[in-house]
């Protein structure tokens, strides 16, 4: 393969998550020129960005940028940059184990609520021996919103646990082992059957704020929300109101409109809401860095890129 020496890569070290990828990239490709900031008004030598976000105004300072690669599974932090030229290719990180990791986390959150784990932990602390009825998973429907490479694995795992599983996808039917609802015309029917709703949608202009009061009220009374996609998809005030008034039984939230979640957020300490710090699943460092290096080589050779994002739809 052609060398990557001709490229200069910009990485924005905005978190420990990104720093781990930076260290791995320096180890895997010691000859690759990698910088963490732009000196001066612009840098015409930077041809690739490897980051989680692209701040507004930065793309215009990189006149020869050809590739903007996300270090994570979502590319919305890059796609939302208003000045990203159309010629720049965008990729996201895809790692085979990511779907399984997400399936474990989603299953954990659903089973925690379904099998009354918080109540059993309270009984344990109180030294209270009180047997609970065992619910029947086959009588409970889990709705999975988003049926890509990750959503399909999550759906299969939930089927294996005995749940009745359905899925919804925004634009087209996917091959799946579960019934699939497609498009806005079938969305309400999908929601009305979902006792548990798992949000795995990509964050796009179409999905932003789409799980609002009107949508969430379509869920059966007593339903439970698991959001492991992006916080901006769920209207947080609407969700909180529906939990407080009893329409929703609760929620497990791994993502939020503002991260880190502010200390004064009402989600903290809410007895029916579990907050986790955006840890549901993360691509393994090594494969992500190797994919980026492979895409640099493909870029030089004019070959199709791995995991390229269709910028017209956002994923």
C-alpha positions as a Python dict, from the first residue, in 0.01 Angstrom:
ca = {
    (1, 'X'): (0, 0, 0),
    (2, 'X'): (103, 358, -59),
    (3, 'X'): (263, 539, 232),
    (4, 'X'): (71, 791, 441),
    (5, 'X'): (377, 1018, 466),
    (6, 'X'): (222, 1265, 221),
    (7, 'X'): (-58, 1344, 467),
    (8, 'X'): (-67, 1586, 757),
    (9, 'X'): (-336, 1502, 1011),
    (10, 'X'): (-503, 1736, 1258),
    (11, 'X'): (-640, 1587, 1581),
    (12, 'X'): (-834, 1795, 1831),
    (13, 'X'): (-764, 1650, 2176),
    (14, 'X'): (-1099, 1740, 2330),
    (15, 'X'): (-1122, 1443, 2568),
    (16, 'X'): (-940, 1139, 2701),
    (17, 'X'): (-1141, 940, 2446),
    (18, 'X'): (-971, 1129, 2162),
    (19, 'X'): (-631, 1130, 2335),
    (20, 'X'): (-627, 750, 2342),
    (21, 'X'): (-677, 747, 1963),
    (22, 'X'): (-402, 1007, 1924),
    (23, 'X'): (-154, 796, 2118),
    (24, 'X'): (-248, 485, 1919),
    (25, 'X'): (-213, 670, 1589),
    (26, 'X'): (136, 792, 1681),
    (27, 'X'): (227, 434, 1773),
    (28, 'X'): (77, 269, 1463),
    (29, 'X'): (213, 526, 1217),
    (30, 'X'): (524, 693, 1360),
    (31, 'X'): (611, 849, 1022),
    (32, 'X'): (273, 1020, 987),
    (33, 'X'): (275, 1392, 1061),
    (34, 'X'): (13, 1458, 1329),
    (35, 'X'): (-59, 1797, 1485),
    (36, 'X'): (-304, 1895, 1757),
    (37, 'X'): (-356, 2260, 1670),
    (38, 'X'): (-324, 2504, 1382),
    (39, 'X'): (-49, 2760, 1401),
    (40, 'X'): (-140, 3082, 1225),
    (41, 'X'): (-450, 3176, 1031),
    (42, 'X'): (-455, 2860, 818),
    (43, 'X'): (-265, 2542, 741),
    (44, 'X'): (-270, 2437, 375),
    (45, 'X'): (-70, 2121, 453),
    (46, 'X'): (-344, 1954, 661),
    (47, 'X'): (-524, 1700, 442),
    (48, 'X'): (-712, 1500, 706),
    (49, 'X'): (-894, 1557, 1033),
    (50, 'X'): (-927, 1277, 1289),
    (51, 'X'): (-1152, 1406, 1565),
    (52, 'X'): (-1488, 1385, 1740),
    (53, 'X'): (-1601, 1736, 1658),
    (54, 'X'): (-1525, 2003, 1400),
    (55, 'X'): (-1578, 2348, 1551),
    (56, 'X'): (-1737, 2613, 1332),
    (57, 'X'): (-1475, 2823, 1155),
    (58, 'X'): (-1204, 2559, 1154),
    (59, 'X'): (-1271, 2406, 812),
    (60, 'X'): (-1214, 2740, 641),
    (61, 'X'): (-862, 2741, 788),
    (62, 'X'): (-785, 2407, 622),
    (63, 'X'): (-807, 2482, 250),
    (64, 'X'): (-673, 2142, 139),
    (65, 'X'): (-873, 1923, 377),
    (66, 'X'): (-985, 1607, 197),
    (67, 'X'): (-1100, 1376, 476),
    (68, 'X'): (-1280, 1441, 805),
    (69, 'X'): (-1284, 1114, 1002),
    (70, 'X'): (-1478, 1072, 1324),
    (71, 'X'): (-1299, 888, 1605),
    (72, 'X'): (-1638, 758, 1720),
    (73, 'X'): (-1933, 569, 1579),
    (74, 'X'): (-2129, 888, 1508),
    (75, 'X'): (-2018, 1163, 1272),
    (76, 'X'): (-2268, 1430, 1377),
    (77, 'X'): (-1999, 1630, 1556),
    (78, 'X'): (-1834, 1678, 1218),
    (79, 'X'): (-2141, 1703, 998),
    (80, 'X'): (-2289, 1988, 1200),
    (81, 'X'): (-1997, 2215, 1111),
    (82, 'X'): (-2162, 2480, 889),
    (83, 'X'): (-1852, 2555, 685),
    (84, 'X'): (-1740, 2200, 594),
    (85, 'X'): (-1690, 2200, 213),
    (86, 'X'): (-1895, 1951, 12),
    (87, 'X'): (-1577, 1808, -140),
    (88, 'X'): (-1453, 1679, 197),
    (89, 'X'): (-1526, 1312, 254),
    (90, 'X'): (-1658, 1215, 599),
    (91, 'X'): (-1618, 876, 764),
    (92, 'X'): (-1722, 725, 1095),
    (93, 'X'): (-1564, 456, 1311),
    (94, 'X'): (-1709, 108, 1278),
    (95, 'X'): (-1578, -179, 1487),
    (96, 'X'): (-1719, -535, 1478),
    (97, 'X'): (-1752, -565, 1855),
    (98, 'X'): (-1945, -241, 1892),
    (99, 'X'): (-2285, -398, 1826),
    (100, 'X'): (-2231, -668, 2087),
    (101, 'X'): (-2114, -414, 2344),
    (102, 'X'): (-2422, -201, 2280),
    (103, 'X'): (-2647, -508, 2298),
    (104, 'X'): (-2502, -592, 2639),
    (105, 'X'): (-2564, -242, 2770),
    (106, 'X'): (-2918, -214, 2633),
    (107, 'X'): (-3006, -559, 2766),
    (108, 'X'): (-2865, -459, 3105),
    (109, 'X'): (-3088, -152, 3124),
    (110, 'X'): (-3403, -333, 3011),
    (111, 'X'): (-3347, -631, 3241),
    (112, 'X'): (-3268, -402, 3533),
    (113, 'X'): (-3614, -252, 3503),
    (114, 'X'): (-3800, -562, 3378),
    (115, 'X'): (-3675, -785, 3661),
    (116, 'X'): (-3708, -511, 3929),
    (117, 'X'): (-3342, -503, 4023),
    (118, 'X'): (-3361, -166, 4208),
    (119, 'X'): (-3641, -306, 4428),
    (120, 'X'): (-3443, -622, 4499),
    (121, 'X'): (-3142, -413, 4596),
    (122, 'X'): (-3360, -214, 4836),
    (123, 'X'): (-3487, -539, 4989),
    (124, 'X'): (-3130, -660, 5024),
    (125, 'X'): (-3029, -344, 5212),
    (126, 'X'): (-3334, -382, 5437),
    (127, 'X'): (-3270, -755, 5498),
    (128, 'X'): (-3619, -817, 5364),
    (129, 'X'): (-3704, -1162, 5225),
    (130, 'X'): (-3991, -1096, 4985),
    (131, 'X'): (-4033, -1297, 4668),
    (132, 'X'): (-4135, -1110, 4353),
    (133, 'X'): (-4341, -1238, 4064),
    (134, 'X'): (-4135, -1333, 3758),
    (135, 'X'): (-4269, -1148, 3451),
    (136, 'X'): (-4308, -1312, 3110),
    (137, 'X'): (-4080, -1151, 2851),
    (138, 'X'): (-4280, -1294, 2563),
    (139, 'X'): (-4569, -1068, 2663),
    (140, 'X'): (-4352, -756, 2647),
    (141, 'X'): (-4259, -572, 2327),
    (142, 'X'): (-3928, -393, 2283),
    (143, 'X'): (-3917, -139, 2001),
    (144, 'X'): (-3573, -69, 1854),
    (145, 'X'): (-3547, 263, 1668),
    (146, 'X'): (-3262, 245, 1418),
    (147, 'X'): (-3172, -79, 1248),
    (148, 'X'): (-2819, -34, 1123),
    (149, 'X'): (-2521, -254, 1202),
    (150, 'X'): (-2561, -189, 1575),
    (151, 'X'): (-2941, -193, 1597),
    (152, 'X'): (-2961, -531, 1426),
    (153, 'X'): (-2731, -689, 1685),
    (154, 'X'): (-2928, -529, 1969),
    (155, 'X'): (-3257, -659, 1828),
    (156, 'X'): (-3120, -1013, 1793),
    (157, 'X'): (-2989, -1010, 2152),
    (158, 'X'): (-3328, -903, 2287),
    (159, 'X'): (-3501, -1176, 2088),
    (160, 'X'): (-3263, -1428, 2245),
    (161, 'X'): (-3370, -1302, 2588),
    (162, 'X'): (-3729, -1392, 2508),
    (163, 'X'): (-3875, -1048, 2436),
    (164, 'X'): (-4111, -972, 2151),
    (165, 'X'): (-3902, -733, 1940),
    (166, 'X'): (-3999, -492, 1664),
    (167, 'X'): (-3793, -230, 1486),
    (168, 'X'): (-3839, 103, 1310),
    (169, 'X'): (-3622, 255, 1040),
    (170, 'X'): (-3669, 598, 891),
    (171, 'X'): (-3608, 543, 522),
    (172, 'X'): (-3597, 181, 408),
    (173, 'X'): (-3669, -173, 517),
    (174, 'X'): (-3365, -369, 632),
    (175, 'X'): (-3311, -740, 642),
    (176, 'X'): (-3395, -839, 997),
    (177, 'X'): (-3521, -1125, 1209),
    (178, 'X'): (-3790, -904, 1360),
    (179, 'X'): (-4089, -716, 1215),
    (180, 'X'): (-3979, -382, 1070),
    (181, 'X'): (-4183, -62, 1051),
    (182, 'X'): (-4070, 192, 792),
    (183, 'X'): (-4111, 568, 768),
    (184, 'X'): (-4328, 828, 932),
    (185, 'X'): (-4648, 659, 818),
    (186, 'X'): (-4572, 354, 1035),
    (187, 'X'): (-4404, 530, 1325),
    (188, 'X'): (-4712, 578, 1543),
    (189, 'X'): (-4809, 213, 1505),
    (190, 'X'): (-4457, 113, 1607),
    (191, 'X'): (-4454, 341, 1911),
    (192, 'X'): (-4800, 230, 2026),
    (193, 'X'): (-4674, -129, 2060),
    (194, 'X'): (-4343, -57, 2238),
    (195, 'X'): (-4339, -129, 2611),
    (196, 'X'): (-3967, -56, 2600),
    (197, 'X'): (-3830, 193, 2348),
    (198, 'X'): (-3461, 175, 2254),
    (199, 'X'): (-3330, 478, 2066),
    (200, 'X'): (-3039, 397, 1835),
    (201, 'X'): (-3110, 659, 1569),
    (202, 'X'): (-2835, 866, 1409),
    (203, 'X'): (-2840, 1234, 1499),
    (204, 'X'): (-2952, 1428, 1191),
    (205, 'X'): (-3166, 1736, 1125),
    (206, 'X'): (-3461, 1497, 1075),
    (207, 'X'): (-3414, 1309, 1404),
    (208, 'X'): (-3324, 1609, 1621),
    (209, 'X'): (-3601, 1655, 1876),
    (210, 'X'): (-3811, 1384, 1713),
    (211, 'X'): (-3881, 1205, 2041),
    (212, 'X'): (-4089, 1487, 2186),
    (213, 'X'): (-4401, 1487, 2400),
    (214, 'X'): (-4628, 1401, 2106),
    (215, 'X'): (-4416, 1100, 2005),
    (216, 'X'): (-4347, 972, 2356),
    (217, 'X'): (-4715, 989, 2447),
    (218, 'X'): (-4780, 738, 2168),
    (219, 'X'): (-4602, 478, 2384),
    (220, 'X'): (-4827, 262, 2604),
    (221, 'X'): (-4872, 391, 2959),
    (222, 'X'): (-4596, 252, 3178),
    (223, 'X'): (-4340, 222, 2899),
    (224, 'X'): (-3968, 268, 2958),
    (225, 'X'): (-3717, 457, 2741),
    (226, 'X'): (-3354, 360, 2681),
    (227, 'X'): (-3157, 627, 2492),
    (228, 'X'): (-2809, 525, 2378),
    (229, 'X'): (-2801, 732, 2057),
    (230, 'X'): (-2768, 1109, 2101),
    (231, 'X'): (-2924, 1333, 2362),
    (232, 'X'): (-3058, 1585, 2113),
    (233, 'X'): (-3302, 1331, 1970),
    (234, 'X'): (-3507, 1327, 2290),
    (235, 'X'): (-3671, 1649, 2413),
    (236, 'X'): (-3553, 1619, 2771),
    (237, 'X'): (-3814, 1843, 2935),
    (238, 'X'): (-4091, 1646, 2763),
    (239, 'X'): (-3943, 1317, 2878),
    (240, 'X'): (-3911, 1438, 3236),
    (241, 'X'): (-4270, 1560, 3239),
    (242, 'X'): (-4404, 1227, 3109),
    (243, 'X'): (-4206, 1033, 3371),
    (244, 'X'): (-4323, 1263, 3649),
    (245, 'X'): (-4689, 1241, 3550),
    (246, 'X'): (-4671, 860, 3533),
    (247, 'X'): (-4723, 806, 3160),
    (248, 'X'): (-4370, 666, 3135),
    (249, 'X'): (-4237, 430, 3403),
    (250, 'X'): (-3888, 570, 3371),
    (251, 'X'): (-3580, 591, 3153),
    (252, 'X'): (-3217, 485, 3125),
    (253, 'X'): (-3023, 768, 2963),
    (254, 'X'): (-2665, 738, 2844),
    (255, 'X'): (-2662, 1050, 2624),
    (256, 'X'): (-2775, 1408, 2678),
    (257, 'X'): (-2820, 1736, 2495),
    (258, 'X'): (-2541, 1883, 2710),
    (259, 'X'): (-2248, 1662, 2809),
    (260, 'X'): (-2123, 1628, 3073),
    (261, 'X'): (-2471, 1644, 3223),
    (262, 'X'): (-2487, 1958, 3443),
    (263, 'X'): (-2488, 1895, 3817),
    (264, 'X'): (-2821, 2075, 3854),
    (265, 'X'): (-3001, 1855, 3601),
    (266, 'X'): (-3324, 1708, 3742),
    (267, 'X'): (-3221, 1374, 3592),
    (268, 'X'): (-2963, 1332, 3867),
    (269, 'X'): (-3110, 1154, 4170),
    (270, 'X'): (-3447, 1098, 4000),
    (271, 'X'): (-3569, 768, 4141),
    (272, 'X'): (-3706, 646, 3807),
    (273, 'X'): (-3426, 767, 3580),
    (274, 'X'): (-3078, 617, 3555),
    (275, 'X'): (-2798, 841, 3425),
    (276, 'X'): (-2481, 692, 3277),
    (277, 'X'): (-2193, 899, 3130),
    (278, 'X'): (-2207, 813, 2757),
    (279, 'X'): (-2044, 472, 2804),
    (280, 'X'): (-2291, 231, 2641),
    (281, 'X'): (-2038, 125, 2377),
    (282, 'X'): (-1714, 256, 2235),
    (283, 'X'): (-1516, 141, 1931),
    (284, 'X'): (-1193, -36, 2025),
    (285, 'X'): (-897, 194, 1975),
    (286, 'X'): (-678, -29, 1754),
    (287, 'X'): (-930, -112, 1480),
    (288, 'X'): (-1049, 249, 1462),
    (289, 'X'): (-696, 379, 1408),
    (290, 'X'): (-625, 107, 1152),
    (291, 'X'): (-941, 202, 960),
    (292, 'X'): (-830, 564, 954),
    (293, 'X'): (-486, 474, 821),
    (294, 'X'): (-642, 248, 558),
    (295, 'X'): (-866, 533, 449),
    (296, 'X'): (-568, 764, 412),
    (297, 'X'): (-416, 510, 175),
    (298, 'X'): (-745, 465, -12),
    (299, 'X'): (-774, 842, -45),
    (300, 'X'): (-435, 852, -216),
    (301, 'X'): (-526, 568, -450),
    (302, 'X'): (-871, 703, -539),
    (303, 'X'): (-1047, 400, -391),
    (304, 'X'): (-1382, 397, -205),
    (305, 'X'): (-1340, 475, 162),
    (306, 'X'): (-1436, 247, 448),
    (307, 'X'): (-1749, 354, 638),
    (308, 'X'): (-1800, 673, 439),
    (309, 'X'): (-2098, 880, 552),
    (310, 'X'): (-2364, 984, 305),
    (311, 'X'): (-2368, 1353, 388),
    (312, 'X'): (-2713, 1397, 234),
    (313, 'X'): (-2871, 1181, 507),
    (314, 'X'): (-2615, 1213, 788),
    (315, 'X'): (-2502, 851, 831),
}
